[in-house]
Amino acid sequence: MDKKLFSFLFSTRLMAFLFISFAVAMASGTFIESKYNTDTARILVYNAWWFEGIMLLFVINFIGNIKRYSLLRKEKWATLMIHLSFILIIIGAFITRYISFEGMMPIRENATENVF
């Protein structure tokens, strides 16, 4: 059972499915945002649990493929860097989502502000 689960999590089929799902979700979010507003797109797509799940499965798949294809060898450092960069971007997105905050800072012409 574990071997089948690991082979599925680290498979290229899952990677293709995740890529297509992510692309459809991003396109849907973009169209929702243009038709309604940013808050609606956030509620329906970007802050949804399934969108986080897709990104989490991406990270698991990337880590598994690093191990599966022995990307830690010197000959494959370029491919390793690509995988690590995607992992770092997704981790940054998780940190931004849960730690950051948003606001507006109106700045009039020829003025300085330090509050938003």
BELKA-V267017 format. One record per backbone hydrogen bond with DSSP energy under -0.5 kcal/mol. CO is the residue of the C=O (numbers start at 1). NH is the residue of the N-H. E is the energy in kcal/mol with one decimal. If there is no record, write none. Layout:
{{CO | NH | E} {CO | NH | E}}
//
This chain:
{{1 | 5 | -2.2} {2 | 6 | -2.8} {3 | 7 | -2.4} {4 | 8 | -1.9} {5 | 9 | -2.8} {6 | 10 | -1.9} {8 | 11 | -1.4} {11 | 15 | -1.5} {12 | 16 | -2.4} {13 | 17 | -2.5} {14 | 18 | -2.9} {15 | 19 | -2.4} {16 | 20 | -2.4} {17 | 21 | -2.6} {18 | 22 | -2.9} {19 | 23 | -2.4} {20 | 24 | -2.5} {21 | 25 | -2.4} {22 | 26 | -2.6} {23 | 27 | -2.4} {24 | 28 | -2.6} {25 | 29 | -2.7} {26 | 30 | -2.2} {27 | 31 | -2.5} {28 | 32 | -2.8} {29 | 33 | -2.4} {30 | 34 | -2.1} {31 | 35 | -2.1} {32 | 36 | -3.0} {37 | 41 | -1.7} {38 | 42 | -2.3} {39 | 43 | -2.4} {40 | 44 | -2.6} {41 | 45 | -2.5} {41 | 46 | -1.5} {42 | 47 | -2.9} {45 | 48 | -1.6} {48 | 52 | -1.4} {49 | 53 | -2.1} {50 | 54 | -2.0} {51 | 55 | -1.7} {52 | 56 | -2.7} {53 | 57 | -2.5} {54 | 58 | -1.9} {55 | 59 | -2.1} {56 | 60 | -2.3} {57 | 61 | -2.6} {58 | 62 | -2.9} {59 | 63 | -2.6} {60 | 64 | -2.5} {61 | 65 | -2.3} {62 | 66 | -1.9} {63 | 67 | -1.7} {64 | 68 | -3.1} {65 | 69 | -2.3} {66 | 71 | -2.3} {67 | 70 | -1.1} {70 | 73 | -1.2} {73 | 76 | -1.1} {74 | 77 | -1.2} {76 | 80 | -2.1} {77 | 81 | -2.4} {78 | 82 | -1.7} {79 | 83 | -2.1} {80 | 84 | -2.9} {81 | 85 | -2.3} {82 | 86 | -2.0} {83 | 87 | -2.1} {84 | 88 | -2.6} {85 | 89 | -2.4} {86 | 90 | -2.4} {87 | 91 | -2.5} {88 | 92 | -2.4} {89 | 93 | -1.9} {90 | 94 | -2.1} {91 | 95 | -2.4} {92 | 96 | -2.7} {93 | 97 | -2.3} {94 | 98 | -2.0} {95 | 99 | -2.1} {95 | 100 | -0.6} {96 | 100 | -1.3} {108 | 111 | -1.5} {116 | 104 | -0.7}}
//
